[in-house]
């Protein structure tokens, strides 16, 4: 009788093995579709650009507010710290602005997306999504404090050290008729770490 029970238990357990594969293949939840490819900046258009709002003062910024050698953090117009979904949205929308002397910018594409040496990059590290907050003004390197991924902001925010797999996405910025810094569209690359469905 015991042999029959052991055999039936073994058969039953082997029949359940494929179910674990189904769970793993479904990523333990619904697929993200294209949600990871867009941020709050996608609401910006040429007809209705979004102002860059200083995260410390909650005021729109002008080009002269960005001092060469400093790192300033911004968010899109219309996003407020008291919003119920603020933490969820800022996890993709957070922006860092740096002003570099135009002759020190090595990457021509970055220069075109910037304004008078002001470059706007995603603040979200492309390794595991930590916020980048350290900047070395002599080398123009930004450092993620979590795993020390280092990005050269003067050279298209390419990775020069650490485990990050992609450069930081850059946001194209200009100024409006009042001189405020604005964005006309979303990042051209998905923000944050790599994921299975990432096409770029």
Secondary structure in CASP SS format (residue, H / E / C, confidence):
PFRMAT SS
TARGET T0000
AUTHOR 0000-0000-0000
METHOD secondary structure of the structure
MODEL  1
X C 1.00
X H 1.00
X H 1.00
X H 1.00
X H 1.00
X H 1.00
X H 1.00
X H 1.00
X H 1.00
X H 1.00
X H 1.00
X H 1.00
X H 1.00
X H 1.00
X H 1.00
X H 1.00
X H 1.00
X H 1.00
X H 1.00
X H 1.00
X H 1.00
X H 1.00
X H 1.00
X H 1.00
X H 1.00
X C 1.00
X C 1.00
X C 1.00
X C 1.00
X C 1.00
X C 1.00
X C 1.00
X C 1.00
X C 1.00
X H 1.00
X H 1.00
X H 1.00
X C 1.00
X C 1.00
X H 1.00
X H 1.00
X H 1.00
X H 1.00
X C 1.00
X C 1.00
X C 1.00
X C 1.00
X C 1.00
X C 1.00
X E 1.00
X E 1.00
X E 1.00
X E 1.00
X E 1.00
X C 1.00
X C 1.00
X C 1.00
X C 1.00
X C 1.00
X E 1.00
X C 1.00
X E 1.00
X H 1.00
X H 1.00
X H 1.00
X C 1.00
X C 1.00
X E 1.00
X C 1.00
X C 1.00
X E 1.00
X E 1.00
X E 1.00
X E 1.00
X E 1.00
X E 1.00
X C 1.00
X C 1.00
X C 1.00
X C 1.00
X C 1.00
X C 1.00
X C 1.00
X C 1.00
X C 1.00
X H 1.00
X H 1.00
X H 1.00
X H 1.00
X H 1.00
X H 1.00
X H 1.00
X H 1.00
X C 1.00
X E 1.00
X E 1.00
X E 1.00
X E 1.00
X E 1.00
X C 1.00
X C 1.00
X H 1.00
X H 1.00
X H 1.00
X C 1.00
X C 1.00
X C 1.00
X H 1.00
X H 1.00
X H 1.00
X H 1.00
X H 1.00
X H 1.00
X C 1.00
X E 1.00
X C 1.00
X C 1.00
X E 1.00
X E 1.00
X E 1.00
X E 1.00
X E 1.00
X C 1.00
X E 1.00
X C 1.00
X C 1.00
X C 1.00
X C 1.00
X C 1.00
X C 1.00
X E 1.00
X C 1.00
X C 1.00
X E 1.00
X E 1.00
X E 1.00
X C 1.00
X C 1.00
X C 1.00
X C 1.00
X E 1.00
X E 1.00
X E 1.00
X C 1.00
X C 1.00
X C 1.00
X C 1.00
X C 1.00
X C 1.00
X E 1.00
X E 1.00
X E 1.00
X H 1.00
X H 1.00
X H 1.00
X C 1.00
X C 1.00
X E 1.00
X E 1.00
X E 1.00
X E 1.00
X C 1.00
X C 1.00
X C 1.00
X C 1.00
X C 1.00
X C 1.00
X C 1.00
X C 1.00
X E 1.00
X E 1.00
X C 1.00
X E 1.00
X E 1.00
X E 1.00
X C 1.00
X C 1.00
X C 1.00
X C 1.00
X E 1.00
X E 1.00
X E 1.00
X E 1.00
X C 1.00
X C 1.00
X C 1.00
X C 1.00
X C 1.00
X C 1.00
X C 1.00
X C 1.00
X C 1.00
X C 1.00
X C 1.00
X C 1.00
X C 1.00
X C 1.00
X C 1.00
X C 1.00
X C 1.00
END
